[in-house]
Amino acid sequence: MWIRDKNIDNGRAFDWGNISSDYAKYRDIYPPKFYNKIIDRNLCINGQKILDVGTGSGVLPRNMYKYGGKWVGTDISQNQIAQAKILSGGMNIDYFAIPTENICFPDNSFDVITSCQCFWYFDHKKVSKIFYDILKPNGYLLILYMAWLPFEDKIAGESEKLVLKYNPEWTGAGETMHPIGLPEYYKHLFDIVYTDEYKINVHFTRDSWNGRMKACRGIGAALSDKEIESWETEHKKLLSEIAPVEFDVLHYCAMLELKSKKF
């Protein structure tokens, strides 16, 4: 499903479904510390029912399934949900292809709602109220994010420049470590109870880093097949010149934990 938002990539359309196979293969990269930070907050654990909105290929539900929570995942892309179902074989996870703005679970359905790498895509005026209604009293909204640091990591920085060469409208460039911003709509319904930002190294090979970059919004989700092929040829050549066969890329992670207010 093509998405166009004037606040994202200057309105250039993108469709995660176009890159679902690469997304499933190359974007399941969160290190153990990322998940341990969630468990340390007593979230997404046994006895809790969790909704993961914008679940993509189900990375969060699949990797946290072992902690005993009952997961449901939703995503706007049918192709992403198809990948999630394949990769979740043998796990009791329910997946639905539906935009977050249209989810219609009964009130008080979930203990936790998670939003990983996708929070800025939503119509916050609408979904903030939906989240509040479908959470149980004193329920939690957990917003998660991880990004490479192009000004501190040479390989990330050079790869990012090449993305911008092929897609100058891409607004995902130039990340620095910062807290997750919260639209005002949520502040009327939720209290901020915890925030955290930390740096972390993520290990790659040339092939897996090329795949990770290809599966970003600026390339695989937006460009034509011919453009992607040309970018990939140039990117692989770049990596052969600047990167060893295996390497770490410096990232930062951020989390924002909200709790439903009582009225």
ABEGO torsion letter per residue (X at the ends): XBBBBAABGGGBBBBAAAAAAAAAAAABABBAAAAAAAAAAGBGBBGBBBBBBGAEAGAAAAAAAAAGBBBBBBBABAAAAAAAAAAABGBBBBBBBBBAAABABBBGABABBBBBGAAAABBAAAAAAAAAAABBBGBBBBBBBBBBBAAABAAAAAAAAAAAAABAABAABGBBBBBBBBBAAAAAABBBABBBBBBBBBBBBAAAAAAAAAABAABAAABBAAAAAAAAAAAAAAAAAABBABBBBBBBBBBBBBBBBBX
